[in-house]
Amino acid sequence: MNNVLRQERRREKILNGKMLNVVLMIAIPLVFYNLCNYLYGIFDMMLVQKSGIGDAADIVVLDQIKNMLSTIGASIAAGGGIITARLYGEGNIERSRKSANTLFTAALIVAIVTMIFIPLGKPLLVLLNTDQTTIDNAMGYYYVQILVLAVTTMNSAFIAIEKAKGNTKLLFGLNIMVIVLKISLTLFFIYGPFTNVTMTWVALATLLAQLSMFIVGMFLCFYKSNVLRITIKEFNLKKEFIVWILKLSIPIFVGRFLFSFGKVYVNSIALEKYGKMCVGALGISNTIAGLLSNIINSFEDGTSTIIAQNYGNKNGKRVRSAFINNLIVLVVISLVGTGGLIVLQDPIARFFAPDDPIYQEMINNIVKYERLDIIFMGVQGAATAVFYGFGKTKTTMAISMSTLFVFRIPSLLLMMYVLNVNYEACGIAMLFSNLMTGTIAIIIATIFIIHLPKSSRYAYLFEE
């Protein structure tokens, strides 16, 4: 079967196949893709700590800053992917291809502009109230991670284009390549015939691994039989598409950036009030919960593509079916995951802090709140898939911002400076904010889905 025919059959299945099978077909490869990235993040933290080449807390802090900066490229990819998937589902392959080319061009510009954060590194970290020991010990790690950020911006564009076609199996295969290369290089750098190895070498392994996906991804983007082929002569910021992409991407960027900035701010005030150990425990707690949040995000991403394609195909009935099936799957995953975290809490704490019972207790006392909010993360993921699928990114922006700036930060400050709660305030605030925004998100999405007509001819229901 040639490549074009495979792509057409995949599209047909998304538009007409049994919905639960479609949701699983698209999301499961994304689950493995995201879990591989998640696991090598844990791998880095563990190896850095055990080998004595650095402090895992430094990785947590700097990676959150990098994640904050990455929201620009990730948002462009998300907005462009929504439009490309919608047009692809509509059957308008030519316009979908033009949308993909505009997305690719915008990502290239963002990747180039990203490099400005190298000379701005130290002033930025000082501005964000980063611990001075982190600045002194890990600037090399930061500089290489900015290069990683530029490469992953282009990879995000490639991933968005392939995801728009439902081609998630390819993404899974490529990520297996990346993870094997990443782990192999990290082990080689740390335990190989090298002296004076630092955390920077760990970031270098990540850069080289991501470059491997970049090389393959660029080849596939320009491949002749790719129905959404990228061509140099079509590099453009065509007004029709860039305005549309920015309309969807800017709210995503604002929501994600401010959410990431808020997490950095939470780290800074936790550092000031409770010390660096608390920041490390909070980061470890987030990393532990990341096992489940990555699965949830994978189903969110995959189902948003399914919804976007079926929206483009004017089939409101299948949109409703996608939401219901995704919600059921995510609730089951959340409940199983919560039970798993309860059973494995102590072994996990010992894994991250094997010789430090005080640190283990701190990790446990924050994780016990994190595990209670998993179900709310799950239902919010199901709701967000609907919002992204219909391009209602202003709604996701409002929900994302409220998580931190309406619920988490005010409640944390209240417990810190009025009620004088100990470091567990960080976990309590996290639980409260996720509970509130998860509940609000699923109520809004459910109301929207209930009032959704079987046909999407009623355009006013689908526009911001």
C-alpha positions in Angstrom: 0.0 0.0 0.0 1.5 3.4 -1.0 1.9 6.2 1.5 -0.9 8.4 0.1 -3.4 5.5 0.3 -2.4 4.7 3.9 -3.0 8.4 4.9 -6.4 8.4 3.2 -7.4 5.2 5.0 -6.4 6.6 8.3 -8.5 9.7 7.7 -11.5 7.5 6.7 -11.2 5.5 10.0 -11.1 8.7 12.1 -14.2 10.0 10.4 -16.2 6.8 10.3 -14.6 4.0 12.4 -15.8 2.8 15.9 -15.1 5.7 18.1 -13.5 3.9 21.1 -11.1 2.1 18.7 -10.3 5.4 17.0 -9.6 7.2 20.4 -7.3 4.3 21.4 -5.6 4.1 18.0 -4.7 7.8 18.0 -3.9 8.3 21.7 -2.0 5.1 22.7 1.1 5.9 20.5 1.0 9.4 21.9 0.9 7.9 25.4 4.1 6.0 24.7 5.7 9.0 23.1 5.0 11.3 26.0 5.9 8.6 28.6 9.3 8.1 27.0 10.0 11.8 27.3 8.7 11.8 30.9 10.8 8.7 31.8 14.1 10.2 30.5 13.4 13.3 32.6 13.2 11.1 35.7 16.3 9.3 34.4 18.2 12.6 34.2 17.2 13.6 37.7 18.2 10.2 39.1 21.5 9.9 37.3 22.5 13.5 38.2 21.8 12.9 41.8 23.4 9.5 42.1 26.5 10.3 40.1 27.1 13.5 42.2 27.6 15.7 39.1 24.9 18.1 40.2 21.7 18.7 42.1 18.4 17.3 40.8 16.6 20.4 42.2 18.6 22.5 39.7 17.2 20.4 36.9 13.7 20.9 38.2 14.1 24.7 38.4 15.8 25.2 35.0 13.5 22.7 33.2 10.5 24.6 34.4 12.0 27.9 33.1 12.7 26.1 29.8 9.1 24.9 29.7 7.9 28.4 30.3 9.9 29.6 27.3 8.8 26.6 25.2 5.2 27.7 25.3 5.7 30.0 22.3 6.6 27.3 19.9 4.3 24.7 21.5 1.4 27.1 21.2 2.1 27.9 17.5 2.2 24.1 16.9 -1.1 23.5 18.8 -3.0 26.3 17.0 -1.6 25.4 13.6 -2.3 21.7 14.2 -6.0 22.4 15.1 -6.5 24.2 11.8 -4.5 21.7 9.7 -6.5 18.8 11.2 -9.9 20.6 10.7 -9.1 21.2 7.0 -7.8 17.7 6.6 -11.0 16.2 8.0 -13.0 18.5 5.8 -11.3 16.9 2.8 -9.7 20.2 1.7 -6.2 18.7 1.4 -4.8 21.7 -0.6 -5.7 24.3 2.1 -4.6 21.9 4.8 -1.2 21.6 3.1 -1.0 25.4 2.9 -1.9 25.7 6.6 0.9 23.1 7.4 3.4 25.2 5.4 2.4 28.4 7.3 2.8 26.5 10.6 6.2 25.3 9.6 7.4 28.8 8.6 6.1 30.3 11.9 7.9 27.6 13.9 11.1 28.3 12.0 11.0 32.0 12.9 10.2 31.2 16.6 13.1 28.7 16.7 15.5 31.3 15.4 14.2 34.0 17.8 14.6 31.5 20.7 18.4 31.9 20.5 18.1 35.4 22.1 17.6 33.6 25.5 21.2 32.5 25.4 22.8 36.0 26.0 19.8 36.9 28.2 20.3 33.8 30.4 21.8 35.1 33.6 19.6 38.3 33.8 16.5 36.2 33.2 17.4 33.7 35.9 18.1 36.6 38.3 14.8 38.2 37.4 13.0 35.0 38.1 14.6 34.8 41.6 16.5 31.7 40.8 18.7 30.4 43.6 22.2 31.7 43.2 23.8 28.2 43.6 21.7 27.1 40.6 23.0 30.0 38.6 26.6 29.3 39.6 26.5 25.6 39.0 24.1 25.0 36.0 24.4 27.8 33.4 26.0 25.4 30.9 22.9 23.2 31.3 20.7 26.2 30.7 22.5 27.3 27.6 22.3 23.8 26.0 18.6 23.5 27.0 17.9 26.7 25.0 19.5 25.0 21.9 17.3 22.0 22.7 14.3 24.4 22.8 15.0 25.7 19.3 15.2 22.1 17.9 12.1 20.9 19.7 10.2 23.9 18.4 10.7 22.6 14.9 10.0 19.0 16.1 6.7 20.3 17.6 5.7 21.6 14.2 6.5 18.3 12.5 4.6 16.4 15.2 1.6 18.7 14.9 1.4 18.1 11.1 1.7 14.3 11.5 -0.8 14.3 14.4 -3.3 16.3 12.2 -3.3 13.3 9.9 -3.7 10.9 12.8 -0.2 9.5 12.1 0.7 8.9 15.7 2.3 5.4 15.2 5.1 7.1 13.3 5.6 9.5 16.2 5.9 6.7 18.6 8.5 4.9 16.5 10.6 8.1 16.2 10.4 8.7 19.9 11.7 5.1 20.6 14.7 6.1 18.5 15.1 9.4 20.5 14.8 7.7 23.9 17.3 5.0 23.1 19.8 7.5 21.8 19.2 9.8 24.8 19.8 7.2 27.4 22.7 5.7 25.6 24.5 9.0 25.3 23.8 10.0 28.9 25.2 6.8 30.3 28.2 7.1 28.0 28.9 10.7 29.0 28.6 10.0 32.7 30.2 6.6 33.0 32.4 6.7 29.9 36.1 7.7 29.6 35.5 11.4 30.5 36.6 13.6 33.3 35.0 16.7 34.8 31.5 15.6 33.6 28.8 18.1 34.6 25.1 18.5 34.1 25.8 20.2 30.8 26.7 16.8 29.4 23.3 15.5 30.3 21.6 18.4 28.4 24.0 17.7 25.4 22.7 14.1 25.3 19.2 15.5 25.1 20.2 17.9 22.3 21.8 15.2 20.2 18.8 12.9 20.7 16.3 15.6 19.6 18.5 16.4 16.6 18.0 12.8 15.4 14.2 13.4 15.4 14.7 16.8 13.7 16.7 15.2 10.9 14.2 12.4 10.2 11.2 14.8 10.7 12.5 17.3 8.2 13.1 14.5 5.6 9.5 13.4 6.1 8.1 16.9 6.0 9.7 17.4 2.6 9.0 13.9 1.3 7.1 13.9 -2.1 4.3 11.5 -1.1 3.4 13.4 2.1 0.0 14.8 1.4 0.8 17.8 3.6 4.3 18.2 2.1 6.4 21.2 3.1 8.2 23.0 0.2 10.7 25.8 0.3 8.8 27.8 -2.3 5.7 27.8 0.0 7.6 29.1 3.0 5.3 32.0 3.9 3.2 33.7 6.5 0.1 33.7 4.3 -2.3 36.1 5.9 -5.3 33.8 5.6 -3.6 31.2 7.7 -1.3 33.1 10.0 -4.1 35.2 11.3 -6.1 32.1 11.9 -3.2 30.3 13.6 -2.4 33.3 15.8 -6.1 33.7 16.7 -5.9 30.2 18.2 -2.3 30.2 19.3 -2.1 33.4 21.2 -4.6 32.4 23.9 -2.9 29.0 24.2 0.4 30.8 24.6 -0.9 33.3 27.2 -2.5 30.5 29.2 0.5 28.2 29.0 3.1 30.9 29.5 1.4 32.4 32.5 0.8 28.9 33.9 4.5 28.0 33.6 5.5 31.4 34.9 3.2 30.8 37.9 4.9 27.5 38.6 8.3 29.2 38.5 6.9 31.9 40.9 5.5 29.2 43.2 9.0 27.7 43.3 10.6 31.1 44.2 8.2 31.8 47.1 8.5 28.2 48.3 12.3 28.5 48.2 12.1 31.7 50.2 9.7 30.4 52.8 10.6 26.7 53.1 14.0 26.2 51.5 15.5 24.4 48.5 14.6 21.0 49.8 10.9 21.9 49.5 11.3 23.0 45.9 13.0 19.7 45.2 10.2 17.8 46.8 7.6 19.8 45.0 9.4 19.1 41.7 9.7 15.4 42.5 5.9 15.3 43.3 5.2 16.9 40.0 7.4 14.4 38.3 5.7 11.5 40.0 2.3 12.8 39.0 3.7 13.4 35.5 3.4 9.7 34.8 -0.4 10.1 34.9 -0.6 13.7 33.6 1.4 12.6 30.5 -1.1 9.8 29.8 -4.0 12.3 30.3 -2.4 14.9 28.0 -1.9 12.2 25.4 -5.6 11.4 25.3 -6.3 15.1 25.3 -4.1 15.7 22.3 -5.2 12.7 20.4 -8.9 13.3 21.0 -8.7 17.0 20.1 -7.4 15.8 16.6 -10.3 13.4 16.3 -12.8 16.2 17.2 -11.1 18.7 14.9 -11.3 16.3 11.9 -14.9 15.4 12.6 -15.8 19.0 13.1 -14.3 19.7 9.7 -16.4 16.8 8.3 -19.5 18.4 9.9 -20.4 15.5 12.1 -21.5 16.7 15.6 -22.7 13.2 16.6 -19.1 11.8 16.3 -17.8 14.8 18.2 -20.1 13.9 21.1 -19.1 10.3 20.9 -15.4 11.2 21.0 -15.9 13.3 24.1 -17.8 10.6 26.0 -15.4 7.8 25.1 -12.4 10.0 26.0 -14.0 11.0 29.3 -14.7 7.3 30.3 -11.1 6.3 29.4 -9.6 9.2 31.4 -11.7 8.6 34.5 -10.7 4.9 34.5 -7.0 5.8 34.0 -7.2 8.4 36.8 -8.8 6.1 39.3 -6.3 3.3 38.6 -3.4 5.8 38.7 -4.5 7.2 42.0 -4.6 3.7 43.5 -1.2 3.0 42.2 0.3 6.2 43.7 -1.2 5.2 47.1 0.3 1.7 47.0 3.7 2.9 45.6 4.1 6.2 47.5 6.8 5.0 50.0 8.9 3.1 47.5 8.8 6.1 45.2 10.0 8.4 47.9 12.8 6.0 48.8 13.8 5.8 45.1 14.2 9.6 44.9 15.8 10.1 48.3 17.3 6.7 49.3 19.4 7.9 52.2 17.4 10.8 53.5 14.4 9.9 55.6 13.6 13.6 56.2 13.5 14.3 52.5 11.4 11.1 52.0 8.8 12.4 54.5 8.7 15.8 52.8 8.1 14.1 49.4 5.4 11.9 50.9 3.6 14.8 52.6 3.4 16.7 49.3 2.5 13.6 47.1 -0.4 12.7 49.3 -2.2 15.8 48.0 -1.0 15.4 44.5 -2.5 11.9 44.2 -6.0 13.2 45.2 -6.2 15.7 42.3 -5.5 13.1 39.5 -9.2 12.5 38.9 -9.7 16.3 38.4 -6.8 16.4 36.0 -8.4 13.6 34.0 -11.8 15.2 33.6 -10.1 18.5 32.7 -8.2 16.7 30.0 -11.4 15.4 28.5 -12.8 18.9 28.6 -9.7 20.5 27.1 -9.8 18.0 24.2 -13.2 19.5 23.2 -12.0 23.1 23.6 -8.9 22.5 21.4 -10.9 20.5 18.9 -13.2 23.4 18.3 -10.5 26.0 18.5 -12.0 27.5 21.7 -8.6 28.4 23.0 -9.7 31.5 24.9 -11.6 29.1 27.1 -8.6 27.0 27.8 -6.6 30.2 28.4 -9.1 31.3 31.1 -9.1 27.9 32.8 -5.3 27.6 32.7 -4.8 31.1 34.2 -7.4 30.6 36.9 -5.7 27.4 38.0 -2.7 29.4 39.2 -3.8 33.0 39.6 -7.3 32.5 41.0 -6.9 29.3 43.0 -3.3 28.1 43.6 -1.2 31.2 44.3 -3.8 33.1 46.4 -4.5 30.0 48.5 -0.8 29.3 48.9 0.0 32.8 50.0 -2.9 32.7 52.5 -1.6 29.5 54.0 2.0 30.7 54.0 1.6 34.2 55.6 -1.8 34.2 57.3 -2.4 30.7 58.5 1.3 29.8 58.9 0.9 26.3 57.4 4.2 24.4 56.9 5.5 23.3 53.6 2.5 21.0 53.0 0.7 24.3 52.0 2.3 23.7 48.5 0.5 20.4 48.2 -2.8 21.6 49.6 -2.8 24.6 47.2 -2.1 22.3 44.2 -5.0 20.0 45.2 -7.4 22.9 45.7 -6.6 24.6 42.4 -6.8 21.4 40.3 -10.1 20.4 42.0 -11.7 23.8 41.2 -10.5 24.1 37.6 -11.2 20.4 36.8 -14.8 20.8 38.0 -15.3 24.1 36.2 -13.8 22.8 32.9 -15.9 19.6 32.8 -19.1 21.5 33.5 -18.5 23.9 30.7 -17.6 21.2 28.2 -20.6 19.0 29.2 -23.0 22.0 28.6 -21.4 22.6 25.3 -21.6 19.0 24.2 -25.3 18.7 25.4 -26.2 21.6 23.2 -24.2 20.5 20.2 -26.3 19.6 17.2 -25.7 16.4 15.3 -24.6 18.5 12.3 -22.0 21.2 12.5 -23.8 23.4 10.0 -24.6 25.8 12.8 -21.4 27.6 12.7 -22.1 30.1 15.5 -21.8 27.2 18.0 -18.2 26.6 16.9 -16.7 30.0 16.8 -15.2 32.0 19.7 
